[in-house]
Amino acid sequence: MKALNVLLFDGFTTMDALGPAEVLSRAREGERKCYEIEYFSVEGGLVGSSTGAKIWTRKLDEMVKFDVLLVPGGFAARELAHEGEFIAILGELARRHEYVFTACTGSVLLAKTGLLDGMEATSNKLSWQWATSEALNVRWIRAARWCVSGKFYTSSGVSAGIDAALGFVADMHGRNEAQRIAVTMEYVCNSDKNADLF
C-alpha cells in the first residue's frame, strides 16, 4: 500500500487537505486499498484548520514512505510563503516524493521552492494576482482546473482539489476507478483539467 502524506500547518483550508484525502482513501485495486493516509507537520501534534478542526499529526522525521505528498493551501499560506525554513523543508520533501499534489494556494508554497520553475501550474483564481506574483518563473495557467507537470499536480481553489485527486486516480488507476469513487462520494466531477469555471 502506498502512502499519501498530508503536510499540514495551522490555518490550512480544511477541504484542501481532506477532500483529496477522501478521494485517495477510497481508491482500490480489487479489494485492496491503494493508499494509507498519514498526517504530518513540522512540529507534530495537533494542527488546527481554517474551520477549527484539529488533526493529530506526526513529526516529519517519522515519515518512512515517500509516495504522494499533499500540500493544502489557505490564507496561512501567505505567511508561510515567506518562511524560508518551511520552504526549504517542503523542497526537500517534494524532491523525495514520487508525486506531489497541491490544492489551492498550496501551489504557491511549492512554487517558492523553485521546483515549479518553467512548469505549468495553477492556483486559486480568487488569489490569482497574489499567487502568480509570488513565483514569476512558473508558467501559470489561469484557465486550468488542475495542471500536471511531470510528477507535480497543482489544482485551483478548494473543491478543485477533489477534481484533481480524481484526475490523479484516473491517471494512476484508470478512469473507471475514478468514476467509481466519484459515484461513491455522490460527487459530480469536473473531469476536464483544462476548464475551470472560475
Backbone torsions as a table, in degrees:
resi	resn	phi	psi	omega
1	MET	NA	135.1	179.4
2	LYS	-86.9	162.5	-177.8
3	ALA	-105.8	135.2	163.9
4	LEU	-102.6	110.0	179.7
5	ASN	-96.7	114.7	-177.8
6	VAL	-98.0	117.7	-178.9
7	LEU	-92.5	112.8	-175.9
8	LEU	-107.2	156.8	175.2
9	PHE	-148.3	155.0	-177.9
10	ASP	-58.4	129.8	178.5
11	GLY	91.3	6.2	177.2
12	PHE	-61.0	151.2	177.0
13	THR	-76.1	124.8	-171.4
14	THR	-54.9	-52.0	-175.8
15	MET	-67.8	-27.2	176.9
16	ASP	-56.4	-39.6	-178.1
17	ALA	-89.1	-49.0	-170.3
18	LEU	-82.1	-23.8	175.9
19	GLY	-63.0	-59.0	176.6
20	PRO	-60.8	-36.0	178.5
21	ALA	-62.4	-39.8	177.9
22	GLU	-61.8	-43.8	179.7
23	VAL	-60.4	-53.8	-175.0
24	LEU	-68.3	-26.8	178.0
25	SER	-66.4	-20.0	-178.2
26	ARG	-95.3	-6.8	-178.0
27	ALA	-68.3	133.5	-177.7
28	ARG	-132.7	149.9	164.8
29	GLU	-122.0	102.3	-169.5
30	GLY	67.8	-125.7	178.0
31	GLU	-94.0	-4.1	-173.3
32	ARG	-92.7	131.8	174.4
33	LYS	-68.6	143.8	-178.6
34	CYS	-87.8	-30.4	-172.3
35	TYR	-133.2	139.4	165.6
36	GLU	-102.8	138.8	-175.9
37	ILE	-99.6	126.5	177.2
38	GLU	-125.8	142.3	-178.9
39	TYR	-113.4	130.8	-177.0
40	PHE	-131.2	157.2	170.0
41	SER	-148.9	167.5	-176.9
42	VAL	-59.4	-44.8	-176.1
43	GLU	-96.4	-15.9	-172.9
44	GLY	78.1	175.9	179.1
45	GLY	86.2	-164.6	-177.1
46	LEU	-73.6	133.2	176.1
47	VAL	-124.8	132.0	-176.8
48	GLY	-98.4	139.3	180.0
49	SER	-92.8	-180.0	179.3
50	SER	-63.9	-23.2	-179.9
51	THR	-96.7	2.6	-179.3
52	GLY	89.2	1.1	175.6
53	ALA	-66.5	140.7	179.2
54	LYS	-112.4	127.9	179.6
55	ILE	-121.7	132.7	178.4
56	TRP	-78.9	127.0	-178.0
57	THR	-119.1	155.3	174.3
58	ARG	-96.4	159.3	176.4
59	LYS	-72.9	153.0	-175.6
60	LEU	-60.9	-31.3	-178.4
61	ASP	-72.2	-5.3	175.4
62	GLU	-90.7	-1.8	179.9
63	MET	-75.0	124.5	-176.1
64	VAL	-118.3	-19.3	176.9
65	LYS	-114.9	144.6	-175.3
66	PHE	-130.5	60.2	-177.1
67	ASP	-90.5	-66.8	-178.4
68	VAL	-129.5	127.6	176.4
69	LEU	-107.3	129.6	178.1
70	LEU	-112.7	125.4	179.0
71	VAL	-118.6	111.1	177.1
72	PRO	-79.3	174.2	175.5
73	GLY	-117.1	-153.3	-177.8
74	GLY	134.4	170.1	-179.3
75	PHE	-61.2	-28.7	179.1
76	ALA	-64.1	-21.4	179.6
77	ALA	-64.1	-24.9	-179.0
78	ARG	-64.5	-34.7	176.1
79	GLU	-80.4	-42.9	-178.1
80	LEU	-61.1	-29.6	-179.0
81	ALA	-60.2	-19.2	-178.0
82	HIS	-113.2	12.5	176.3
83	GLU	-98.9	100.3	-172.8
84	GLY	-56.0	-38.3	-177.8
85	GLU	-65.7	-43.2	179.0
86	PHE	-64.0	-44.2	-178.9
87	ILE	-63.1	-38.8	177.5
88	ALA	-63.7	-42.1	178.0
89	ILE	-63.2	-45.3	179.2
90	LEU	-61.0	-42.6	179.2
91	GLY	-59.2	-43.1	179.0
92	GLU	-65.0	-43.5	178.2
93	LEU	-62.2	-44.0	-178.0
94	ALA	-63.2	-37.5	178.7
95	ARG	-65.8	-33.8	-175.4
96	ARG	-80.8	-23.7	-175.9
97	HIS	-83.5	148.2	177.9
98	GLU	-67.6	-39.5	177.1
99	TYR	-135.8	149.0	176.7
100	VAL	-129.1	130.1	-173.7
101	PHE	-124.4	127.5	176.5
102	THR	-121.1	147.5	174.9
103	ALA	-117.5	136.6	174.2
104	CYS	58.1	-134.5	-176.7
105	THR	-76.9	5.4	169.3
106	GLY	-59.3	-25.8	178.0
107	SER	-64.8	-30.8	178.4
108	VAL	-68.1	-41.5	177.7
109	LEU	-59.9	-44.7	178.0
110	LEU	-64.9	-40.4	-179.8
111	ALA	-61.4	-34.1	-178.9
112	LYS	-65.5	-18.1	177.4
113	THR	-76.6	-14.9	-176.4
114	GLY	89.2	-6.3	-175.5
115	LEU	-72.8	-16.8	178.4
116	LEU	-98.3	2.4	-179.6
117	ASP	-56.1	128.8	179.4
118	GLY	78.8	-0.9	-178.0
119	MET	-105.8	158.0	174.8
120	GLU	-78.6	138.7	177.9
121	ALA	-155.1	165.1	175.4
122	THR	-139.4	175.4	-177.7
123	SER	-159.2	-174.9	-179.7
124	ASN	-61.3	127.1	-176.0
125	LYS	-70.6	-27.4	177.6
126	LEU	-74.0	-17.4	177.5
127	SER	-113.8	21.5	-170.3
128	TRP	-59.3	-46.6	-176.8
129	GLN	-61.3	-45.4	178.4
130	TRP	-64.6	-47.5	-176.0
131	ALA	-57.8	-50.4	-175.4
132	THR	-70.5	-28.2	179.8
133	SER	-74.9	-18.1	-178.1
134	GLU	-81.5	-18.0	-176.3
135	ALA	-147.3	87.4	-171.4
136	LEU	-75.3	-15.3	-178.0
137	ASN	-91.6	-0.1	176.9
138	VAL	-87.2	143.9	175.9
139	ARG	-88.8	81.7	-176.2
140	TRP	-69.9	131.8	-178.8
141	ILE	-113.9	101.8	-175.1
142	ARG	-65.7	-37.0	-174.9
143	ALA	-73.9	-12.9	-172.2
144	ALA	-77.9	139.7	169.2
145	ARG	-76.9	-42.2	169.1
146	TRP	-152.5	160.6	-179.8
147	CYS	-124.5	147.9	173.7
148	VAL	-122.6	118.7	178.2
149	SER	-130.5	96.5	-175.7
150	GLY	63.5	-123.0	-178.3
151	LYS	-89.4	2.1	-175.6
152	PHE	-101.6	125.9	173.5
153	TYR	-112.9	120.2	176.2
154	THR	-120.1	140.9	-177.7
155	SER	-126.9	163.2	-178.8
156	SER	-76.0	-152.4	-170.3
157	GLY	-75.0	130.7	166.5
158	VAL	46.5	-89.2	-175.3
159	SER	-64.9	-21.3	177.7
160	ALA	-61.4	-24.9	177.2
161	GLY	-61.8	-33.2	177.6
162	ILE	-69.0	-45.5	177.4
163	ASP	-59.3	-45.6	-179.0
164	ALA	-65.4	-37.5	178.0
165	ALA	-64.7	-39.3	175.4
166	LEU	-66.1	-36.4	174.8
167	GLY	-63.6	-40.2	177.4
168	PHE	-62.4	-45.0	177.5
169	VAL	-60.5	-42.5	178.3
170	ALA	-60.1	-41.3	179.9
171	ASP	-67.5	-39.1	-174.3
172	MET	-87.7	-34.9	-169.3
173	HIS	-128.2	0.3	177.1
174	GLY	103.6	149.1	-177.9
175	ARG	-63.6	-33.5	-179.8
176	ASN	-63.3	-38.1	179.0
177	GLU	-67.7	-40.2	177.1
178	ALA	-62.5	-41.8	178.9
179	GLN	-65.9	-38.5	177.8
180	ARG	-61.2	-44.5	-179.7
181	ILE	-63.4	-44.0	179.4
182	ALA	-58.4	-40.0	178.6
183	VAL	-65.6	-43.6	-179.1
184	THR	-65.0	-25.4	177.8
185	MET	-91.1	-3.1	-173.6
186	GLU	51.3	48.4	-175.4
187	TYR	-117.5	131.1	176.1
188	VAL	-90.8	108.6	-172.1
189	CYS	-86.8	139.5	166.7
190	ASN	-88.8	101.2	-172.2
191	SER	-89.3	-1.2	179.1
192	ASP	-96.8	104.4	-176.1
193	LYS	-67.4	-17.4	-177.1
194	ASN	-91.6	2.5	-175.7
195	ALA	-131.3	103.7	176.1
196	ASP	-103.9	121.2	-179.1
197	LEU	-64.9	-14.7	-175.7
198	PHE	-102.5	NA	NA
